Amino acid sequence: MNIKTLLLAMCVFAGGSLMAQQQNIALNKEVTVSSEAQGYPASNIVDGKISRHSVWRAAAVKAPHTVEINFNKYYNISELRIHSGIMDGEKKPDEMSQAAGFWSVKNFKMQYWDDANWTDFPRSEIHENRQTNVSMTFSPVVTTFKIRLVCDDGEPISIMEIEAFGIAAPNMPAPPTTVPETKKQQRISGTQSAVIKVEKQVSGKTMKFVGYNQGYYMPGSNVSGWMEYANVNSVRLWASLNAFVPEKLVQVDPQVISVGEFDKRKNELRANPEQNSYLKWDELNILYDLPDSSSTNAMVYNYALKELKRLGIGVVLQVGSTDFKDNWENKWKQWQRYYALAYHSAKTGDVCMFAMQNEPNHRNSGPMKLDDWILGMQITSDAIHCAIADVNKKYGKTLQAKFVGPVTAGQNTDWWAAVAGAIRTDYQGKQTNKDLMEIFSTHSYNSPAVGYASRISNIRKIITEHHPAGQSLPIVYTEIGRWMNAYLIDKEETMDDPSLFTEWAGIYSNNMKNGGYGMWAFKFANTASGPYPRGIKSGHHYIWQGKRIVEDAYKNLALQKMVKTSVSASAAGLITDGDKSDASAWVSAVDGEKWIEIDLGGIMEVGSALVYTGSAGGVYTAPDRIKNFKLQYLHNGQWLDIKGAEEKDSRYAQIFSMFKEPVRTGKIRFVSNDKGPLKVREIKVFAKGDGPSAKADFNVSGIQRTGEVVRLFAKGFKEERNLLKTKASVDDADLDTYTSFDEQTGNYYMWLVQRGDFSYNLSIDLSALQLPAGTPVTAETVNALCYGEVTDVISLPAGGSFNFKLAPQSVVLLSIPSVRLTRNTFSPVADAGVRGGKYAALNYGKEKQLTVQLAAGVPDNNQVAYVYFDLSGKDMTRAKKVLVGFRGKAEQGIRPFRLHVYGIPGTGWDTEQLNWLNAPLLDKQEALIHDVGAKAFVAGELAFDTKDKYHQLDITEMARKYVKEGLTLVLVRETRQLGDDEDKGRKVLISAMEGTNKPLLEIWQEALK
């Protein structure tokens, strides 16, 4: 036996002997938890049973969730295992398609008691966990007598088992008797009171960047209009290097074999950036004006660059390429490619922030090897810095190049440490006194607000510890989301839900508190991708993914037609009754093939169909949706599959299928072999040619409440404004209070977030700011009833304090002018409702009520309201605050009736002549406004309930920027998404100028001294 074999045998024997002595020391030990759901006791965590049938489940929704295990004896712990979620072998049929880790505990850390404090186990902090079994090993061992798990997931968690392996620590005394540190969570109920006091003292800075990851950006779309409304100051654009700088358009030469030759060619290229033998600009420039779909964000690159520049919105360009090799031929090729794209982007769109491959540590990127990424950083950083310097020199610009990295996925401390350590080594291998990377970026999902209480501080510590000069960097999240789409799509929760948008607001709060430099929300709109062909659920705006589908505008050939199903004596008629609610759903048998046969009552040519499965709730939300099915048609006595009408592992509750070829038939059949009982709410069938327009449509169709939260935060807390010391009299992790000052507008902004399900009576003390009495404090609110409208206008009392009620689960931005203002109020000089269909040519200008209604299936009932204010002679650039208000109510229904308000600057129109056919920018068939972002501008959203009251919007920036003579406000309920009929049969009634409660426009200007 040679020495290697002998040593190996000794190691195996010793290891086996050690494992034989080790035991699960947590088995049947004392457990204390922060909350406990009935029927799921804490004792299940240590009962030795790893099964979904023996779990502890938290009762509390709010984090932190804590599990404390007391061994009552000192042990040397070498391994911990945390079992959560549902094991594959125990999943039910309808649970098999959920994303990995859907039920698992996602964000947690393990700690041990060091006889004085709770201390983290080494490398035990887990984020975005997707495993059912997380194992942690420790060498050297950790000696303790009690451990705990601390989880900051923002939902009730469940754990099957926690195992701790180790041996009794020799020569240790019995541990002291201690009281468990874990306290039962107490649920607060009833209205609470708090005092919020603002001081003049500067306590920090707001974020520099509040941005979005892009969606579609195509010419002719309204994306710019909604992007402007969003208030963001940065957008992360996506560019594939293969699409925008193909290898064939730069020099690829194996003769480049040394750094000397690399530098020689680099200097030659830079001597004449636009005319050289290396870059084929004639062919490159063509690419930037062509539609590009190399990523999930279809765009015309030059159009996007120019529009964002026009809007004053900066760009972070995310450039995808993993092609980095340690030879000078590759380095020269890649340097040219990044240089060319950076040069064009800076020249055309003033772009100066660039990032390499997105999430290089993710499996979709290979993953890239860390050494290859660092090599790429050295080449790419130099390329973009040279390109920006050359653009500045040639065009007299003053752009400052910023390399952003490593844009990693999730928690990856090894990457962060290594990148920080290499940040001052250039491509020549020399040490420099400048960082190659100016902004540190990573990505994060699946954590609630509390999960960010210290995360940026932790990242900063890693950077500082490994940076050659011991320095930190500005830290940003170039991608961030409350949930990654793979999880959100199977949850009942939506981007409109208070449980989600209040957490979004808190994520902003905590990252700003920790000195975060920026956040780019993922993502601007619900674009489509390979895994999500009908759009993601996590978009902050609704957008049409190439086709505008307004199903109610098409004739349903299946309506009220005869139906047979695989279930005898079933409620088959519900499938074609025109009602897609849960109350009108057909449910199949449990076993066997399930089918539904619809008799169309005659032979006809069919071109598309729409199938609703699972529970009602929208395009996406239906965890019980049918995942696999196909449509067939009867031809010559045989059932044949319809091409383009088969779904595999569907992620959607409603599927609109355009057939690849129309079928001529009298019967349509739905077939599925999914296990378990299946639910079908409705099947609609449409004739050939009766469906979406062939014209591509990439327009934004609406905004979700999370989008309104982004807008309000961006309004008050971007551009590194001063943060003022703001103290609350209560210690509540779910209450956020921050105050900023914007020198440009002269406004103070206060951010108020209540994630709890109870109200706060706030006493807000602004006395330290010495504001004039009567200062108008406006509150823009996002909650269960509001979508960012002005809910309160408060005249500040002489003492500088006022009372404010903060509703449950709400987000509020207070805007507070710093100077004395005077108000002028204006009434409209023209208003009229217009009506579609057979009423399109009629005028309703003398009516005392304006009506807004959407009825895509009955165009006669489509109604839109127009109101015009004459502002000629008014210098709107002097306006400090502009509010517009409408009094009205929804005629019926419980849900808020939400409509869009657009502003159209320009001259007026005749009240007695306006009708649907000549109404400014109105579509001739649909309730839809055109030219948004060019001639019409988004003023906001108003949500009406059945209570008659004024609803207001703050339109200050739009009025200052665009209004010269007058302003038309258009109130319209537009179709937001496939299946959007939540306001079907409802209308909003608004008082016209002929009534007593007429629309009003308030202009506040600085008082003359």
ABEGO torsion letter per residue (X at the ends): XBAAAAAAAAAAAAAAAAAAABBBAABGBBBBBABBBBGBBAAAAAAGBBBAABBBBBABABOBBBBBBBAGBBBBBABBBBBBEBBAAABBAAAAABBBGAABBABBBBBBBAGABBBBBBGABBBGBABABBBBBBOBBBBBABBBBBBABABBBBBABBBBBEBBBBGBBBBBBBBBABBBBBBBBEBBBBBBBBBABBAEBBBABBBBBBBBBBBGBAAAAAAAAAGBABBBBBBBAAAABBAAABBBBAABABAAAAAAAAAAAAABAABBAABBAAAAAAAAABBBAABABBBBAAAAAAAAAAAGBBBBBBBBBABBBBBAAAAAAAAAAAAAAAAAAAAAAGBABBBBBBGAABAAAOBBBAAAAAAAAAAAAAAAAAAAAAAAAAAGBABBBBBBOAGBBEBBAAAAAAAAAAAABBAAGBBBABBABABBBBBBBGBBAAAAAAAAAAAAAAAAAABAAGBBBBBBBABBBABBAAAAAABABBAABAAAAAAAAAAAAAAAAAGBAEBBBOBABBBBBAABAAEBAABABBBBBGBBBBAAABBBAABGBBBBBABBGBBAAAAAAGBABAABBBBBBABEBBBBBBBAGEBBBBABBBBBBEBBGEAABBAABBABBBBBBBBGGBBBBBBGABBBGBABABBBBBBABBBBBABBBBBBABBEBBBBABBBBBBBGBBBBABBBABBAEBBAAAAAAAAAAAAABGGBBBBBBBBABBBAABBBBBBBBAAAGBBBBBBBBABABBBBBBBBAAAAGBBBGBBBBBBBBBAABAGBBABBBBBBAAGBBBBBBBBGBBBBBBBBABBBBBBBBBBABBBBBBBEAAAABBAAABABBBBBBBAABAAABBBBBBBBBABGBBAAABABBBBBBBBBBABEABBBBBBBBBBBEBBBBAAABBAAABBGBBAABBBBBGBGAABBBAEBBBBBABBBBBBBBAAAAAAAABAABBBBBBBBBBABBGBAAABGBBBBBBBAABABBBBBBBBBBBBX
